[in-house]
Amino acid sequence: MGETTMFKVMALIGSVFAAACGDSSNSIGAGTGGATTQAAGTGGTVACPPCAAPPDDCPYGLLPGKGPCGCGATCAPAPDGGATYPEGYLAWQISGGAVASGPAWVVSGEGWAKRWAPVRYFGSDTPPPDPAASYALTRSQTDDLFQRVVDVGFASLPHQPDSGAECYVHLYFRSCAACSPTTLTYNDARQVAPELDRVWQWFDDLIGSTEASPRSYCSF
């Protein structure tokens, strides 16, 4: 076979693959069949397996990323290799006692924290207006806090016995909007130490004080 004839045959084979899989710049979407991708270092195209349907939601610690062969989004590690909680939400407040009110914090993965001092107990998802202070946060800051909370061994909390004090703290946390919340109620800070030390420290560092930090809640 002459060289010219061989090139014509190769071109014909390439066109057949292109027709079957689609052009690499317009890859077929998730669940619709094959796609093509550039063969590394050749400038040509190669056949790809069918695209898998993208997940409805990536588990936390993973972010939507580009799938192989130009397919729909798949889950990939967060850029810094850590978990990320864009929908994370935490509410921490004194929920009762002799006066049924006290300080409170709410932190959202949307990039903010709010503090009340004092305020009557409120539903964890419905904080009141007019906080005593508001803080703009980066994703790195909220991810840091929420990862500290995720790392807590809540199954062993609170430690017993309680102090019997007329003070009640309620902690509410969910890692995403559709996630089941984790809740914890205690009446003495010693019941949740040392497990919550790193979480308390996050608030201490944010405000430069322990006085308005959840560390002070029911601390005797």
Secondary structure as GFF3:
##gff-version 3
##sequence-region A 1 220
A	DSSP	alpha_helix	3	21	.	.	.	ID=ss1
A	DSSP	three_ten_helix	24	26	.	.	.	ID=ss2
A	DSSP	beta_strand	36	38	.	.	.	ID=ss3
A	DSSP	beta_strand	45	47	.	.	.	ID=ss4
A	DSSP	beta_strand	62	66	.	.	.	ID=ss5
A	DSSP	three_ten_helix	68	70	.	.	.	ID=ss6
A	DSSP	beta_strand	73	77	.	.	.	ID=ss7
A	DSSP	beta_strand	89	97	.	.	.	ID=ss8
A	DSSP	beta_strand	101	108	.	.	.	ID=ss9
A	DSSP	beta_strand	112	120	.	.	.	ID=ss10
A	DSSP	beta_strand	133	136	.	.	.	ID=ss11
A	DSSP	alpha_helix	139	150	.	.	.	ID=ss12
A	DSSP	three_ten_helix	154	156	.	.	.	ID=ss13
A	DSSP	beta_strand	167	174	.	.	.	ID=ss14
A	DSSP	beta_strand	182	186	.	.	.	ID=ss15
A	DSSP	three_ten_helix	189	192	.	.	.	ID=ss16
A	DSSP	alpha_helix	197	207	.	.	.	ID=ss17
A	DSSP	three_ten_helix	214	216	.	.	.	ID=ss18
###
